[in-house]
Amino acid sequence: MTSNYSIVIYDTQAIDAYDCQNIDELLERADATRINWVTVRDVHDETELIGLFELFGVDQFVLPDLLDEGRAKFEVEYENCLYLEYMVPYLDPEKGRLVQSGGSFILTTNALILYEHQRHGLFSRTRRRALNRQTHVLEYGPDYLLYLLIRAVIVEHFQHAFKILAAELEVLEDNVLIGRGSEQVYRTILDTREYIKPWNEPLLELEDFLEYVKDAESKFISERVAKYFTKSLQRETEQLLANYDRLRAMLKEVMELHMGNIERNTGRVNQLLTVIATVFLPITFIASIYGMNFEYMPELEKPWGYPAVLLLMAIVAGGLLFFMRKRRWF
């Protein structure tokens, strides 16, 4: 089982990683003279978190936002830290569907605190690459680490999630084509719409943060690292927003296909009713004539009158059906 705390400590010469069983062990491992990447997983003990904040000089007023799983908008950085929340799609292997996985970043001058609400291990690959020195993390401060983690969220999770959503929409499109406008298909389309809808807001929040990094002189993000945010990340975020728009366009097309099926069904029903009404109209006319109570109607006294009128009705109905079938009206 993954521990609640872990810490990666590094400088330009070395990098070390530790999994800690409790907050006391983590506080002992921390080194103020080096860069500290602290990961806290689903911890709700305020006393332990306050001790962590005090070690790295983070004010306690960010604690309510940290523990609240609802998203808080990024506005400005604080005096002693930069606080940013994230929300990413995570493919739950048990449910087989994308779920929301969220948390927070707290960036200081010598540390990055990563708080994860769920134990999904979203950043394990980035941690492994850093420990294997497959990144340039040792050459920079914690601001570059923040860049790597955000980029991992975008590249590894949003792009993968959007591919899954696009594949699901293609399957839904096939179901719509064979569903003939059924109510169940319509409910599935609405469920898919609600399924896709939440993934736009985190990207817009990230875009706002990147605009802030571009326009403001942050005390926690150096100028040379800010270029990674404003070029690489901003470009990828814009691409993801464009991908999201394509998903919504695909969903709109699926809805239009469904509405087209409903219109065709309605057209077929109206066509059938029109054929029935057209066939019975002359028959009703004949029946109404012989339903009049006049005394002198020659056919009423003839023994063949009744079958003759029925035969006439059958000939008229058959003739109309033959004529409409020949014209391919149904």
C-alpha positions in Angstrom: 0.0 0.0 0.0 1.3 3.5 -0.9 2.3 5.5 2.1 0.6 8.8 3.0 3.8 10.8 2.6 6.8 10.8 0.3 9.6 13.2 -0.3 12.2 13.7 -3.0 15.2 15.8 -2.1 17.6 17.0 -4.8 20.1 19.6 -5.8 22.4 19.9 -8.8 24.6 17.0 -7.6 22.2 14.3 -6.2 18.6 13.2 -5.8 17.1 11.1 -3.1 13.6 9.7 -2.5 11.9 8.4 0.7 8.5 7.0 1.5 7.5 8.1 5.0 5.2 6.4 7.3 4.2 9.5 9.2 4.6 13.3 9.2 7.4 13.2 11.8 9.6 11.0 9.6 9.0 13.3 6.6 9.9 16.4 8.6 13.1 14.8 9.7 14.0 13.9 6.1 13.3 17.5 4.8 16.3 19.6 3.9 15.9 23.3 3.7 19.3 23.7 1.9 18.0 21.6 -1.1 14.9 21.3 -3.2 12.1 19.3 -1.6 9.3 17.6 -3.5 6.7 16.6 -0.9 3.7 14.4 -1.8 0.8 14.1 0.6 -1.9 11.5 -0.3 -5.4 11.8 1.1 -4.4 13.2 4.5 -7.1 15.1 6.4 -5.3 15.6 9.8 -5.0 19.4 10.0 -2.4 19.2 12.8 -0.1 17.2 10.6 -0.6 19.5 7.6 0.0 22.6 9.7 3.3 21.1 10.9 4.2 20.6 7.2 3.2 24.2 6.4 5.2 25.6 9.2 8.3 23.7 8.0 8.2 25.3 4.6 6.8 28.7 5.7 3.3 28.3 4.1 0.4 30.2 5.7 -2.4 28.2 7.2 -5.1 30.0 5.4 -4.6 27.8 2.3 -5.6 24.7 4.4 -9.4 24.9 3.9 -8.9 25.1 0.1 -6.5 22.3 0.2 -8.8 19.9 2.1 -11.9 21.0 0.1 -12.3 18.6 -2.9 -14.3 21.3 -4.7 -12.3 23.4 -7.1 -11.1 26.9 -6.2 -10.2 29.4 -8.9 -6.6 30.5 -9.3 -6.5 34.2 -8.7 -3.1 35.4 -7.6 -0.2 34.0 -5.7 0.2 34.6 -2.0 3.0 36.2 -0.1 4.8 33.0 0.7 3.6 30.5 -1.8 1.8 29.9 -5.1 -1.3 27.8 -4.7 -2.8 26.0 -7.7 -5.4 23.2 -7.9 -5.7 20.6 -10.6 -8.4 18.3 -11.9 -7.6 15.6 -14.4 -9.5 12.7 -16.0 -8.4 9.3 -14.7 -9.5 6.0 -16.2 -10.8 3.9 -13.3 -10.1 0.2 -14.2 -12.9 -1.0 -12.0 -15.6 1.2 -13.4 -14.1 1.3 -16.9 -14.9 5.0 -17.1 -13.1 8.3 -16.6 -13.4 9.8 -13.1 -12.2 13.1 -11.7 -8.9 13.0 -9.8 -7.9 16.3 -8.1 -5.4 17.8 -5.8 -3.2 20.9 -5.3 0.2 22.3 -5.8 1.9 24.6 -3.3 5.1 26.1 -4.7 7.6 27.9 -2.4 11.1 29.1 -3.1 12.7 25.7 -2.1 9.8 23.2 -2.1 6.8 21.9 -4.0 4.1 20.3 -2.0 1.8 18.0 -4.0 -1.5 17.1 -2.3 -3.5 14.3 -3.9 -7.1 13.7 -2.9 -7.1 10.2 -4.5 -4.4 7.6 -4.6 -4.3 7.2 -8.4 -0.5 7.6 -8.8 -0.9 10.2 -11.5 2.6 11.5 -11.1 4.5 8.3 -10.6 6.0 8.3 -14.1 7.3 11.8 -13.6 8.8 10.8 -10.2 10.4 7.7 -11.8 11.9 9.7 -14.6 13.3 12.3 -12.2 14.9 9.7 -10.0 16.5 8.1 -13.1 17.7 11.5 -14.2 15.8 11.4 -17.4 14.7 15.0 -17.0 16.5 18.3 -16.4 14.9 18.7 -12.9 18.3 18.8 -11.1 19.3 21.9 -13.1 16.4 24.0 -11.9 14.4 25.0 -8.9 10.9 23.7 -7.8 9.2 25.9 -10.4 10.6 23.6 -13.1 9.3 20.6 -11.2 5.8 22.2 -11.2 6.1 22.6 -15.0 6.9 18.9 -15.3 4.1 17.8 -13.2 1.5 20.0 -14.9 2.8 18.8 -18.3 2.5 15.2 -17.1 -1.1 15.9 -16.2 -1.8 17.3 -19.7 0.2 14.9 -21.9 -0.4 11.7 -20.0 -4.0 12.1 -18.8 -6.0 14.7 -20.8 -4.7 13.5 -24.2 -5.3 9.9 -23.3 -8.7 10.7 -21.9 -9.8 12.6 -25.0 -8.8 9.6 -27.2 -11.0 7.4 -25.0 -13.9 9.9 -25.3 -13.5 10.1 -29.1 -13.6 6.3 -29.4 -16.7 6.2 -27.2 -18.4 8.8 -29.3 -17.6 6.7 -32.4 -19.3 3.7 -30.8 -22.2 5.9 -29.8 -22.5 7.1 -33.4 -22.8 3.4 -34.6 -25.5 2.8 -31.9 -27.4 5.8 -33.0 -27.4 4.7 -36.6 -28.9 1.3 -35.7 -31.0 2.6 -32.8 -33.8 4.1 -35.0 -34.3 7.0 -32.7 -35.1 4.9 -29.6 -35.5 6.6 -26.2 -32.7 4.6 -24.7 -30.3 5.9 -27.3 -31.4 9.5 -26.5 -30.7 8.9 -22.8 -27.3 7.5 -23.6 -26.5 10.7 -25.6 -27.5 12.9 -22.7 -25.4 10.8 -20.3 -22.4 11.1 -22.7 -22.9 14.9 -22.8 -22.8 15.1 -19.0 -19.8 12.8 -19.1 -17.8 15.1 -21.4 -19.0 18.4 -20.1 -16.7 18.7 -16.9 -13.4 18.4 -18.7 -13.5 21.9 -20.2 -13.4 23.8 -17.0 -10.0 22.5 -15.7 -8.4 23.4 -19.0 -9.8 26.9 -18.9 -8.5 27.3 -15.3 -5.1 26.1 -16.4 -5.2 28.6 -19.3 -5.9 31.4 -16.9 -2.9 30.3 -14.8 -0.6 30.3 -17.8 -1.8 33.8 -18.8 -0.9 34.9 -15.3 2.6 33.4 -15.6 3.0 35.2 -18.9 1.7 38.6 -17.8 2.9 38.8 -14.2 6.3 38.6 -12.7 5.9 35.7 -10.2 8.4 35.6 -7.4 8.2 31.8 -7.4 8.6 31.1 -11.2 11.8 32.3 -12.7 12.0 33.9 -16.0 13.8 31.1 -17.7 11.2 28.5 -16.4 8.3 30.8 -17.3 9.2 30.3 -20.9 8.4 26.6 -20.6 5.0 27.5 -19.2 4.1 30.2 -21.7 5.3 28.3 -24.8 5.1 24.6 -24.4 2.3 24.3 -21.9 0.2 27.1 -23.4 0.4 25.5 -26.9 -0.6 22.1 -25.5 -3.4 23.6 -23.5 -4.8 25.3 -26.6 -4.5 22.1 -28.5 -6.5 20.3 -25.8 -9.2 22.9 -25.8 -9.4 22.5 -29.6 -9.7 18.7 -29.0 -12.5 19.3 -26.5 -14.3 21.5 -29.1 -14.0 18.6 -31.6 -15.5 16.2 -29.0 -18.5 18.6 -28.5 -18.8 18.9 -32.3 -18.9 15.0 -32.6 -21.5 14.9 -29.9 -23.6 17.5 -31.8 -23.3 15.4 -34.9 -24.5 12.3 -33.0 -27.4 14.3 -31.6 -28.3 15.4 -35.2 -28.1 11.8 -36.4 -30.5 10.8 -33.6 -32.9 13.6 -34.4 -32.7 12.6 -38.1 -33.7 9.1 -37.1 -36.7 10.4 -35.2 -37.8 12.6 -38.1 -37.5 9.6 -40.5 -39.6 7.5 -38.1 -42.1 10.2 -37.9 -42.1 10.5 -41.7 -42.7 6.7 -42.0 -45.6 6.8 -39.6 -47.1 9.8 -41.3 -46.7 8.1 -44.7 -48.4 5.0 -43.4 -51.3 7.0 -42.0 -51.6 8.9 -45.3 -51.8 5.6 -47.2 -54.5 4.3 -44.8 -56.5 7.5 -45.0 -56.2 7.6 -48.8 -57.4 4.0 -49.2 -60.3 4.4 -46.8 -61.5 7.8 -48.1 -63.3 6.5 -51.3 -64.5 3.5 -49.4 -66.0 5.8 -46.7 -67.5 7.9 -49.5 -69.2 4.8 -51.0 -70.4 3.6 -47.6 -71.8 7.0 -46.8 -73.8 7.0 -50.0 -75.4 3.6 -49.3 -75.9 4.6 -45.7 -78.4 7.3 -46.7 -82.0 6.3 -45.9 -83.7 7.1 -49.2 -86.7 4.9 -50.2 -85.8 4.5 -53.9 -82.3 3.1 -54.1 -82.3 0.3 -56.7 -79.4 -1.7 -55.3 -81.0 -2.0 -51.9 -83.7 -4.4 -53.2 -81.3 -6.5 -55.3 -79.9 -9.7 -53.8 -76.5 -9.0 -55.3 -76.4 -5.4 -54.1 -74.5 -5.9 -50.9 -71.7 -8.1 -52.3 -71.5 -5.9 -55.4 -70.8 -2.8 -53.2 -68.2 -4.7 -51.1 -66.5 -5.8 -54.4 -66.5 -2.2 -55.6 -64.9 -1.1 -52.4 -62.2 -3.8 -52.7 -61.5 -2.9 -56.3 -61.1 0.8 -55.4 -58.9 0.1 -52.4 -56.7 -2.4 -54.4 -56.4 0.0 -57.3 -55.3 2.8 -55.0 -52.7 0.6 -53.3 -51.4 -0.6 -56.7 -51.2 3.0 -58.0 -49.3 4.2 -54.9 -47.0 1.2 -54.8 -46.1 1.7 -58.5 -45.3 5.4 -57.7 -43.2 4.1 -54.8 -45.1 6.2 -52.3 -44.5 3.5 -49.7 
